[in-house]
């Protein structure tokens, strides 16, 4: 695994969690990131990236269910097209 593509986030309990960047992309004018724990894991996590002048870059959960569905559908469709 490429160490350059690894980031450390804090979970809900304040513990550090190392995740790897699978992809970053822009959809509907917003930036998103897909992360995964390790190569053996089939699970990936989709977050939005917010660049705030005061607090800098933040990776935040997508709280709106409709937004999450649109973004995940876009990402999955894009992944399927890339496999061909």
C-alpha positions as CSV (number, residue, x, y, z in Angstrom):
1,X,0.0,0.0,0.0
2,X,1.2,3.5,-0.8
3,X,2.0,5.5,2.3
4,X,1.4,8.7,0.4
5,X,-2.3,7.8,0.1
6,X,-2.8,7.1,3.8
7,X,-4.5,9.6,6.1
8,X,-5.3,9.5,9.8
9,X,-8.7,10.5,11.1
10,X,-10.3,10.5,14.5
11,X,-13.3,8.2,15.0
12,X,-16.4,9.2,17.2
13,X,-14.5,8.1,20.3
14,X,-11.4,10.2,19.5
15,X,-9.3,7.2,18.5
16,X,-6.9,7.5,15.5
17,X,-7.9,5.4,12.5
18,X,-5.6,5.0,9.5
19,X,-7.4,4.9,6.1
20,X,-6.2,4.9,2.5
21,X,-7.5,7.2,-0.2
22,X,-9.1,5.2,-3.0
23,X,-10.3,8.2,-5.0
24,X,-11.2,11.9,-4.8
25,X,-13.7,13.5,-7.2
26,X,-16.0,16.4,-7.7
27,X,-19.8,15.9,-8.1
28,X,-22.4,18.7,-8.3
29,X,-19.7,21.2,-7.5
30,X,-18.7,19.6,-4.2
31,X,-15.5,17.5,-3.5
32,X,-15.8,14.0,-2.2
33,X,-13.3,11.3,-1.1
34,X,-13.6,7.5,-0.9
35,X,-11.5,5.8,1.8
36,X,-10.8,2.2,2.8
37,X,-9.1,0.5,5.7
38,X,-6.9,-2.0,3.9
39,X,-6.6,-4.0,0.7
40,X,-8.4,-7.0,2.2
41,X,-11.4,-5.0,3.2
42,X,-14.3,-4.7,0.7
43,X,-15.8,-1.8,2.7
44,X,-15.1,1.7,1.6
45,X,-16.3,5.0,3.1
46,X,-17.6,8.0,1.3
47,X,-17.1,11.5,2.8
48,X,-17.4,15.1,1.6
49,X,-14.3,17.4,1.7
50,X,-14.9,20.9,3.0
51,X,-12.2,23.6,2.7
52,X,-12.8,26.2,5.3
53,X,-10.6,29.3,5.5
54,X,-10.7,29.3,9.3
55,X,-10.4,25.5,10.0
56,X,-8.7,24.3,6.8
57,X,-9.6,21.1,5.0
58,X,-12.1,18.9,6.8
59,X,-13.4,15.4,5.9
60,X,-17.0,15.2,7.0
61,X,-19.8,12.7,6.9
62,X,-22.5,13.2,4.3
63,X,-25.5,13.6,6.6
64,X,-28.2,14.2,3.9
65,X,-29.5,10.8,2.7
66,X,-30.5,12.1,-0.7
67,X,-27.0,13.6,-1.3
68,X,-25.4,10.4,-0.1
69,X,-27.5,8.3,-2.6
70,X,-26.8,10.6,-5.5
71,X,-23.0,10.7,-4.8
72,X,-22.7,7.0,-4.2
73,X,-24.7,6.2,-7.3
74,X,-22.4,8.5,-9.3
75,X,-19.3,6.9,-7.9
76,X,-20.5,3.3,-8.4
77,X,-21.6,4.0,-12.0
78,X,-18.2,5.7,-12.7
79,X,-16.4,2.6,-11.2
80,X,-18.4,0.2,-13.3
81,X,-17.5,2.2,-16.5
82,X,-13.8,2.2,-15.6
83,X,-13.7,-1.6,-15.4
84,X,-14.6,-2.0,-19.1
